[in-house]
Amino acid sequence: MQSESQIPTPATVKRRFAMSLALFYAAVFAVAGTHLPFFPVWLKAIGIDAGWIGLINALPAITRFTTLPQVTAFAEKRQAIRAALMVSVLATALGFAAVGLQHQPLALFLIYALTCVMWTPTTPLTDAYALRGVARYGLDYGPLRLWGSAAFAAGSLACGALVDIIAARDLIWVIVAWAVVAVAAGLLLQPLDDIRRRPTEAQPSQALLRDGGFWAVIASAALIQGSHVAYYTFSAINWQQHGISGLTIAGLWTLGVIAEIVVFALSPRFSLHPSSLMAIGGVSAVLRWIVTANEPPLALLVVAQLGHGLTFGMTMVGTMSLLVQRVPPHQIARGQGYYAACNGLLGATTSIASGAIYARIGDSLYYVMAAMAALGALVIWSARHRLIAQPQSEASGG
């Protein structure tokens, strides 16, 4: 029989959950921190043209609205979110290694597509796992999620330093290395008590799809976050063409993520309704993309990058808070799947179109992104009274 000091207390269990989740967020977003800014650079280095780069970079978004909802729904139905996460990161590591061995556009497109089928569910599954912990332990989402942002910044900065040291054709192996770290971190995730359906929670999943407030949240989030597509896909390439070094590019990305981290850290103190936070994020994105479209000097570009804390971070905090309020606990993975699918549908369309638009008008592509963000802000602002008056979920732990 264990002594009293050996029996985990609720505080100990809560701390273990938070620490293992923070580590996993860090590992997963370190992969993204190297992939988002520098995967397009690697594609260009191995001879892929702008049209193919746009198509290839659309694949994560495409899988978000095709295969991802099925993966998240299956994991939720099987009550295996943690197991699904571990399988997902292992398949991701293997997939990126296979991508690195292929330099032909069509073959690379197909292999990367298979990789994305397993990779893209990782973040919504992690968020679903995190939001269950938020409900279970009374935690706040922002302070947990900030460790992912911190690792994103560190991964981006480290990879940016390597750009000036190693050949750009070898950048894919930096992504693979971080994916292997994510596999190891997945093994440390703590089991989380499943939130079983209570008799009063036995409504069909279709009820979620009939919730107009839910749709307003995910449509607005998709528009505001989707407005970042030009930044994610072409900023590194464009800044290189303007003579900015790889390390400076990584520094610009890092500044944005630092601002995002600050927003996540301060999020428990926010008193505005989450819908207002999303609206602020959308308006901030409009201003940010207008500035970026005008080829600003480095000092002004730094200011625009710091706006990422509002355009991405505040939008994310508002979105997740509203999802916790409106989605029943036993459907949280399914809700994350729908949210990711909506993001993916719009993101894929935007990514595919952005390749052709960027080839024609260059930096003016950011004006299109500003229009998307403005529409997203309008959608959530129009729905704010309904969202304030009709919260749905009882599990609002953060």
C-alpha positions as CSV (number, residue, x, y, z in Angstrom):
1,M,0.0,0.0,0.0
2,Q,1.3,3.5,-0.9
3,S,2.1,5.9,1.8
4,E,0.1,9.2,1.8
5,S,3.1,11.0,0.3
6,Q,3.2,8.6,-2.6
7,I,-0.5,8.9,-3.6
8,P,-0.9,11.6,-6.2
9,T,-2.9,14.5,-5.0
10,P,-5.3,16.5,-7.2
11,A,-2.8,19.3,-7.3
12,T,0.0,16.9,-8.4
13,V,-2.2,15.4,-11.1
14,K,-3.1,18.8,-12.4
15,R,0.6,19.9,-12.4
16,R,1.7,16.7,-14.3
17,F,-1.1,17.2,-16.8
18,A,-0.1,20.9,-17.4
19,M,3.6,20.1,-17.6
20,S,3.3,17.2,-20.1
21,L,0.8,19.2,-22.2
22,A,3.1,22.2,-22.2
23,L,6.0,20.0,-23.4
24,F,3.9,18.5,-26.1
25,Y,2.7,21.8,-27.3
26,A,6.3,23.0,-27.4
27,A,7.4,20.0,-29.5
28,V,4.5,20.1,-31.9
29,F,4.9,23.9,-32.5
30,A,8.6,23.6,-32.9
31,V,7.8,21.5,-36.0
32,A,5.5,24.3,-37.2
33,G,8.1,27.0,-36.4
34,T,10.5,25.4,-38.8
35,H,7.9,24.3,-41.4
36,L,5.8,27.4,-41.9
37,P,8.5,30.0,-42.7
38,F,11.1,27.7,-44.3
39,F,9.3,24.8,-46.0
40,P,8.5,27.2,-48.9
41,V,12.2,28.2,-49.0
42,W,13.1,24.5,-49.2
43,L,10.7,24.0,-52.0
44,K,12.2,26.9,-53.9
45,A,15.7,25.6,-53.2
46,I,15.0,22.2,-54.8
47,G,13.6,23.9,-57.9
48,I,9.8,24.0,-57.3
49,D,8.2,27.0,-59.0
50,A,5.7,29.4,-57.4
51,G,2.6,27.7,-58.8
52,W,3.6,24.4,-57.4
53,I,4.6,26.0,-54.1
54,G,1.1,27.4,-53.8
55,L,-0.5,24.0,-54.5
56,I,1.8,22.1,-52.2
57,N,1.3,24.6,-49.4
58,A,-2.5,24.2,-49.8
59,L,-2.3,20.5,-48.9
60,P,-2.4,21.0,-45.1
61,A,-5.5,23.2,-45.5
62,I,-7.1,20.7,-47.9
63,T,-6.7,17.8,-45.4
64,R,-8.2,20.0,-42.7
65,F,-11.6,19.9,-44.4
66,T,-11.5,16.5,-46.0
67,T,-9.8,13.9,-43.8
68,L,-9.2,15.8,-40.5
69,P,-12.9,15.9,-39.3
70,Q,-13.1,12.1,-39.7
71,V,-9.9,11.6,-37.7
72,T,-11.0,13.8,-34.8
73,A,-14.5,12.3,-34.8
74,F,-13.1,8.7,-34.8
75,A,-10.7,9.5,-31.9
76,E,-13.5,11.0,-29.9
77,K,-15.9,8.1,-30.6
78,R,-13.2,5.7,-29.5
79,Q,-12.3,7.9,-26.5
80,A,-8.7,7.7,-27.7
81,I,-7.6,11.3,-28.2
82,R,-4.3,10.8,-26.4
83,A,-3.5,7.6,-28.4
84,A,-4.5,9.4,-31.7
85,L,-2.0,12.2,-30.8
86,M,0.9,9.7,-30.4
87,V,0.1,8.0,-33.7
88,S,-0.2,11.3,-35.4
89,V,3.2,12.6,-34.4
90,L,4.9,9.3,-35.3
91,A,3.3,9.3,-38.8
92,T,4.3,12.9,-39.2
93,A,8.0,12.2,-38.5
94,L,8.1,9.3,-41.0
95,G,6.2,11.3,-43.6
96,F,8.5,14.4,-43.5
97,A,11.5,12.0,-43.8
98,A,9.9,10.6,-47.0
99,V,9.2,14.1,-48.3
100,G,12.9,15.0,-47.9
101,L,13.9,12.2,-50.2
102,Q,11.7,13.4,-53.1
103,H,12.4,16.5,-55.3
104,Q,10.0,15.9,-58.1
105,P,6.9,18.2,-57.9
106,L,4.1,15.6,-58.5
107,A,5.7,12.8,-56.3
108,L,6.4,15.4,-53.6
109,F,2.8,16.6,-53.8
110,L,1.5,13.1,-53.3
111,I,3.8,12.1,-50.4
112,Y,3.3,15.4,-48.7
113,A,-0.5,14.9,-49.0
114,L,-0.3,11.6,-47.2
115,T,1.9,13.2,-44.5
116,C,-0.7,16.0,-44.0
117,V,-3.5,13.5,-43.5
118,M,-1.8,12.4,-40.3
119,W,-0.1,15.7,-39.4
120,T,-3.0,18.2,-39.6
121,P,-5.1,16.5,-36.9
122,T,-2.4,17.0,-34.4
123,T,-3.2,20.5,-33.4
124,P,-7.0,20.2,-33.1
125,L,-6.5,16.9,-31.2
126,T,-4.1,18.6,-28.9
127,D,-6.5,21.5,-28.4
128,A,-9.3,19.1,-27.7
129,Y,-7.1,17.3,-25.2
130,A,-6.2,20.7,-23.7
131,L,-9.7,22.0,-23.5
132,R,-10.8,18.8,-21.7
133,G,-8.1,19.5,-19.2
134,V,-9.3,23.1,-19.0
135,A,-12.8,21.8,-18.1
136,R,-11.5,19.0,-15.8
137,Y,-8.9,21.0,-13.8
138,G,-10.2,24.6,-14.1
139,L,-7.1,25.7,-16.0
140,D,-6.7,28.6,-18.5
141,Y,-6.1,27.8,-22.1
142,G,-3.7,30.7,-22.8
143,P,-0.9,29.9,-20.4
144,L,-0.9,26.3,-21.6
145,R,-0.8,27.3,-25.3
146,L,1.9,29.9,-24.9
147,W,4.6,27.1,-24.6
148,G,3.7,26.1,-28.1
149,S,4.2,29.7,-29.3
150,A,7.5,29.9,-27.4
151,A,8.8,26.8,-29.1
152,F,7.5,28.0,-32.5
153,A,9.7,31.1,-32.0
154,A,12.7,29.1,-30.9
155,G,12.3,26.7,-33.8
156,S,11.9,29.5,-36.3
157,L,14.9,31.4,-34.9
158,A,17.1,28.3,-34.8
159,C,16.2,27.4,-38.4
160,G,16.7,31.0,-39.5
161,A,20.2,30.9,-38.2
162,L,20.8,27.6,-40.0
163,V,19.7,29.1,-43.3
164,D,22.9,31.2,-43.4
165,I,25.0,28.2,-42.5
166,I,23.6,25.1,-44.2
167,A,22.3,24.7,-47.7
168,A,18.6,25.5,-48.1
169,R,18.1,22.1,-49.7
170,D,18.8,20.6,-46.2
171,L,16.2,22.5,-44.3
172,I,13.7,19.6,-44.5
173,W,15.9,17.6,-42.1
174,V,15.6,20.3,-39.4
175,I,11.8,19.8,-39.7
176,V,12.2,16.0,-39.4
177,A,14.4,16.4,-36.3
178,W,11.8,18.4,-34.5
179,A,9.1,15.9,-35.5
180,V,11.1,13.2,-33.8
181,V,11.2,15.3,-30.6
182,A,7.4,15.5,-30.8
183,V,7.2,11.7,-30.9
184,A,9.2,11.5,-27.7
185,A,7.1,14.2,-26.0
186,G,3.9,12.4,-27.0
187,L,4.9,9.4,-24.9
188,L,4.8,11.7,-21.8
189,L,1.2,12.9,-22.2
190,Q,-0.8,12.1,-19.1
191,P,-4.0,10.0,-19.3
192,L,-7.1,12.3,-18.8
193,D,-10.4,11.1,-17.4
194,D,-12.8,10.7,-20.3
195,I,-15.8,13.0,-20.1
196,R,-18.7,10.6,-20.6
197,R,-22.1,11.5,-21.8
198,R,-24.6,12.3,-19.2
199,P,-28.2,11.7,-19.9
200,T,-28.8,15.4,-20.5
201,E,-25.9,15.5,-23.0
202,A,-27.3,12.8,-25.3
203,Q,-28.2,15.2,-28.1
204,P,-26.9,14.1,-31.5
205,S,-23.8,15.7,-33.0
206,Q,-26.0,17.3,-35.7
207,A,-27.2,19.7,-33.0
208,L,-23.8,21.4,-33.0
209,L,-24.1,22.0,-36.7
210,R,-27.5,23.7,-36.2
211,D,-26.0,26.2,-33.8
212,G,-25.7,29.5,-35.6
213,G,-23.5,30.9,-32.9
214,F,-21.0,28.1,-33.4
215,W,-20.9,28.7,-37.1
216,A,-20.4,32.5,-36.6
217,V,-17.4,31.7,-34.4
218,I,-15.7,29.3,-36.7
219,A,-16.5,31.3,-39.9
220,S,-15.0,34.5,-38.3
221,A,-12.0,32.6,-37.1
222,A,-11.4,31.0,-40.5
223,L,-11.5,34.4,-42.2
224,I,-9.2,36.2,-39.8
225,Q,-6.8,33.4,-39.4
226,G,-7.0,32.6,-43.1
227,S,-5.9,36.1,-43.9
228,H,-2.5,35.0,-42.6
229,V,-2.0,32.7,-45.6
230,A,0.0,35.2,-47.7
231,Y,2.3,35.9,-44.7
232,Y,2.8,32.2,-44.0
233,T,3.5,31.2,-47.6
234,F,5.3,34.1,-49.2
235,S,6.8,36.4,-46.5
236,A,10.1,34.6,-46.2
237,I,10.5,34.4,-50.0
238,N,9.5,38.0,-50.5
239,W,11.7,39.3,-47.7
240,Q,14.7,37.4,-49.1
241,Q,14.1,39.1,-52.4
242,H,14.2,42.5,-50.7
243,G,17.7,41.6,-49.3
244,I,16.7,40.6,-45.8
245,S,18.9,37.8,-44.4
246,G,17.6,34.5,-43.1
247,L,18.4,35.3,-39.5
248,T,16.6,38.6,-39.8
249,I,13.6,36.8,-41.3
250,A,13.6,34.4,-38.4
251,G,13.8,37.4,-36.1
252,L,10.8,39.0,-37.6
253,W,8.8,35.8,-37.2
254,T,10.0,35.5,-33.7
255,L,8.9,39.0,-32.8
256,G,5.4,38.2,-33.9
257,V,5.4,35.0,-31.8
258,I,6.7,36.8,-28.8
259,A,3.8,39.2,-29.0
260,E,1.5,36.2,-29.3
261,I,3.1,34.7,-26.2
262,V,2.4,37.9,-24.2
263,V,-1.2,37.9,-25.3
264,F,-1.6,34.2,-24.2
265,A,0.1,34.9,-20.9
266,L,-2.2,37.9,-20.1
267,S,-5.3,36.2,-21.4
268,P,-6.7,35.2,-18.0
269,R,-6.9,38.9,-17.1
270,F,-8.9,39.9,-20.2
271,S,-12.3,41.2,-19.2
272,L,-13.8,41.8,-22.7
273,H,-16.2,39.2,-24.1
274,P,-14.4,36.7,-26.4
275,S,-16.4,37.9,-29.4
276,S,-14.9,41.4,-28.8
277,L,-11.4,39.9,-28.6
278,M,-12.0,38.2,-32.0
279,A,-13.2,41.5,-33.5
280,I,-10.1,43.3,-32.2
281,G,-8.0,40.6,-33.8
282,G,-9.8,41.1,-37.2
283,V,-9.5,44.9,-37.2
284,S,-5.8,44.6,-36.3
285,A,-5.2,42.2,-39.2
286,V,-6.7,44.7,-41.6
287,L,-4.2,47.3,-40.5
288,R,-1.3,44.9,-40.4
289,W,-1.8,43.6,-44.0
290,I,-2.2,47.1,-45.4
291,V,1.1,48.1,-43.8
292,T,2.8,45.0,-45.1
293,A,1.5,45.5,-48.6
294,N,3.4,48.8,-48.9
295,E,6.9,47.3,-48.6
296,P,7.5,49.1,-45.3
297,P,11.0,49.8,-44.0
298,L,12.4,47.3,-41.5
299,A,11.5,49.4,-38.5
300,L,7.8,49.6,-39.5
301,L,7.8,46.0,-40.5
302,V,8.9,45.2,-36.9
303,V,5.8,47.1,-35.6
304,A,3.6,45.2,-38.1
305,Q,5.1,41.9,-36.9
306,L,4.3,42.7,-33.2
307,G,0.7,43.0,-34.3
308,H,0.7,39.2,-34.6
309,G,-0.2,39.2,-30.9
310,L,-3.5,40.7,-31.8
311,T,-4.2,39.3,-35.3
312,F,-3.4,35.7,-34.3
313,G,-3.1,35.5,-30.5
314,M,-6.1,37.5,-29.5
315,T,-8.2,35.9,-32.2
316,M,-7.2,32.4,-31.0
317,V,-7.9,33.2,-27.3
318,G,-11.4,34.6,-28.2
319,T,-12.1,31.6,-30.5
320,M,-11.1,28.9,-27.9
321,S,-13.0,30.7,-25.1
322,L,-16.2,30.7,-27.3
323,L,-15.7,27.1,-28.3
324,V,-15.4,26.0,-24.6
325,Q,-18.6,28.0,-23.9
326,R,-20.7,26.6,-26.8
327,V,-19.5,23.0,-27.4
328,P,-20.5,20.3,-25.0
329,P,-17.5,18.6,-23.3
330,H,-18.2,15.2,-24.9
331,Q,-18.1,16.8,-28.4
332,I,-15.1,19.0,-28.0
333,A,-12.9,17.0,-30.4
334,R,-15.7,17.0,-33.0
335,G,-16.1,20.7,-32.5
336,Q,-12.3,21.2,-33.0
337,G,-12.6,19.1,-36.2
338,Y,-15.4,21.3,-37.6
339,Y,-13.4,24.4,-36.7
340,A,-10.3,23.0,-38.4
341,A,-12.3,21.9,-41.4
342,C,-13.7,25.4,-41.9
343,N,-10.2,26.9,-41.5
344,G,-8.9,24.3,-44.0
345,L,-11.6,24.9,-46.6
346,L,-11.0,28.6,-46.7
347,G,-7.2,28.3,-46.2
348,A,-6.8,25.8,-49.1
349,T,-8.8,28.1,-51.4
350,T,-6.8,31.1,-50.3
351,S,-3.5,29.3,-50.6
352,I,-4.1,28.0,-54.1
353,A,-5.3,31.4,-55.3
354,S,-2.5,33.2,-53.5
355,G,0.2,31.5,-55.7
356,A,-1.4,32.9,-58.9
357,I,-2.2,36.3,-57.3
358,Y,1.3,36.7,-55.9
359,A,2.8,35.9,-59.3
360,R,0.8,38.7,-60.8
361,I,0.7,41.5,-58.2
362,G,3.3,40.5,-55.6
363,D,3.0,42.3,-52.3
364,S,-0.5,43.7,-53.2
365,L,-1.7,40.2,-52.3
366,Y,-1.9,41.5,-48.8
367,Y,-4.8,43.8,-49.7
368,V,-6.8,40.7,-50.4
369,M,-5.9,39.4,-47.0
370,A,-7.0,42.7,-45.4
371,A,-10.4,42.3,-47.0
372,M,-10.7,38.7,-45.6
373,A,-9.9,39.9,-42.1
374,A,-12.4,42.8,-42.4
375,L,-15.1,40.3,-43.3
376,G,-14.2,38.1,-40.3
377,A,-14.4,41.0,-37.9
378,L,-17.8,42.0,-39.3
379,V,-19.1,38.4,-38.9
380,I,-18.2,38.1,-35.2
381,W,-19.3,41.6,-34.4
382,S,-22.7,41.0,-36.0
383,A,-23.1,37.8,-33.9
384,R,-21.8,39.3,-30.6
385,H,-25.2,39.9,-29.0
386,R,-26.3,36.3,-29.7
387,L,-23.0,34.9,-28.3
388,I,-23.3,36.9,-25.1
389,A,-26.9,36.0,-24.5
390,Q,-26.8,32.3,-25.4
391,P,-23.7,30.5,-24.1
392,Q,-24.3,26.7,-24.5
393,S,-21.8,24.6,-22.7
394,E,-21.6,24.2,-18.9
395,A,-17.8,23.5,-19.1
396,S,-16.4,27.0,-19.3
397,G,-13.2,26.4,-17.4
398,G,-11.0,28.9,-19.2
